[in-house]
Amino acid sequence: AQKVTQAQTEISVVEKEDVTLDCVYETRDTTYYLFWYKQPPSGELVFLIRRNSFDEQNEISGRYSWNFQKSTSSFNFTITASQVVDSAVYFCALSEGGTYKYIFGTGTRLKVLA
Amino acid sequence: EAGVAQSPRYKIIEKRQSVAFWCNPISGHATLYWYQQILGQGPKLLIQFQNNGVVDDSQLPKDRFSAERLKGVDSTLKIQPAKLEDSAVYLCASSLPASGGDTQYFGPGTRLTVL
């Protein structure tokens, strides 16, 4: 069965600190996709990144970076030099190959304090 | 490019009343999803449409929830009668034809409060 675990319920950091959000997934498929979404207070889920199971390259986009490690079934998300605008709930999601279904984790609430 | 549109943004009703939510997906997106997000949890898929056909409604409480997507564009989700436990945010998402791993784009959601 597929499952996504985000063990960190809430994280608070001071502005300009780096922060890493953890995501651990379970799947029996060899082909799957992983996603990160940001949910600000407005409520809309904003797409951040999509990664397929055959691409273990880490990715960097501005202050955001993602570390995908199949050996530990993890897809962690790091924000460098955090800003107040990064305050939101962040969700990790898994979709198995050939299906459309997303399985979401329970989310991590990030609070960045000025 | 316009995103996924939803209305209303907020709705407060009494239990046993009925309510309907509307969603208009991104232009050209054949696949439409409705999710329920209870406070403190991740979104849970209720139903998926491919054009105007239902692909998966296995987690839709069919005794009280219904959804339709006439003409394969916009969609309506209805609850009748509502229960207290239906209080949640209802999110609509859309994607290009589902081939596995397609990115879903979400609307702003409708926050439902059942009193």
Interface residues (C-beta under 8 A of the other chain):
Chain A: V4 T31 Y32 Y33 F35 Y37 S42 G43 E44 L45 V46 F47 R50 N52 F91 A93 S95 E96 G97 G98 T99 Y100 K101 Y102 F104 G105 T106 G107
Chain B: T31 Y33 G40 Q41 G42 P43 K44 L45 Q48 V55 D56 V89 L91 A93 S95 A98 G100 G101 D102 T103 Q104 Y105 F106 G107 P108 G109 R111
